[in-house]
């Protein structure tokens, strides 16, 4: 399966190879498509190699060739479908290319990526792509895409039983779900499966997004090493010299005497963290997200300090490590509580403030203040936005149901105010008194959040083991090494390509490894000399293992 851009790159390579007798270089691909970098071209070629559309020719310049030529068909790609619990109805609109042999005879088709494991006994795994024939009816036993109550989309086997519909998972550990026929809308029947390669397929929405946005989600993109810096010492010594972060990953003391300096109990955590939190607040911008890892009680202890220094709570994410975390090693006669297999990663952001005549205002207050200055009645905000009453209800309300105005709405509001407001007060909605805030500038007044369907605030992920677990002989180098999968999730969600990630309590610097994989820049500190050296070694190994021979052979 290919994205629209990968299909275009493949067609270019085919045409160039046919015309010249050899494949184009990465630089030629970059120039032809006006890509942001050679690395972006390299990403697309790597995907074509991984998917079998290109073959690698060893020991030869421009060492790729076209695989056996099978026609490709562009079909709609509608996002992610849950093979587990239902998720929100799918609304994404993209296109992908699939081999013509995957197309069924007759009918319209579309593709969906699968999230979850409830269909594994039908060989449909998390990350696979299913090809779906668009139809509104199904036979017993068919795998269907269904909409429940017009809001939840799911993938299950279909059975009609005694006036009800049974949605049967293909996983013996899970129970079926029964719904009334009036609750169910069949949206299609699965006709084929495209198995997931070693990494998830990513697509570009709208077809014209920046190429780096696709690269930023790929493990194949390798940034230069100087984009990631790990320093030895106390982060308090470095904050003032660091650039403002887009995301801060705090994975420091838990109040369990886990390392020298870690307080013995959670009671001491507030005092320990406060100097760091104060510096984070000074360096953060409205685009910054803080991810605070800790035990539940550790976070509860530190939360008031975070609020004191201006951090707004957004969400608490529970890392459920599963029953395997304790593996039966519990003395049931002496323990006086249920075994703990969780910790939390809590999301905070910084609200912007506006200073007017020595008084600080929230964004909500400032928006009302600026509109009052125009001399216009508040109902005119609806006229400005072209809505019935949504502007006064959402963007200019005094209640706690206030909404941040989207960039498009804000642009209409400030343009209307500066066109129709009192001449003596212009410019309106300005922070420098010279020009109004633009649409693009307004976006920077809010923390980044790249939403993904099918992900909730409970993260079911076992503790790190196998090759990912770093050891010194049989002993783990770090007691609480975080999974790369979870670090990738929080960094991808709260930042974009080339943004800066802070990891002030680096440990083995999993956040920096993730930042490198996702084409972010990173700054980390580690105070323990031995752990610091292991983090440097890990980073060196990452850059050494991530390089592809393709860069040298093309």
Beta strands, then each sheet from edge to edge (+ up, - down):
strand 1: 2-3
strand 2: 54-56
strand 3: 64-66
strand 4: 72-82
strand 5: 87-88
strand 6: 94-99
strand 7: 109-115
strand 8: 129-133
strand 9: 143-148
strand 10: 152-161
strand 11: 164-168
strand 12: 177-180
strand 13: 184-194
strand 14: 228-232
strand 15: 247-250
strand 16: 289-294
strand 17: 311-320
strand 18: 342-350
strand 19: 353-356
strand 20: 359-362
strand 21: 458-460
strand 22: 471-472
strand 23: 475-476
strand 24: 500-503
strand 25: 521-526
sheet 1: 1+ 6- 4+ 7+ 8- 13+ 9- 10+ 5-
sheet 2: 1+ 6- 4+ 7+ 8- 13+ 9- 10+ 11- 12+
sheet 3: 2+ 3-
sheet 4: 14+ 25+ 24+ 15+ 16+ 18- 17+ 21+
sheet 5: 19+ 20-
sheet 6: 22+ 23-
end
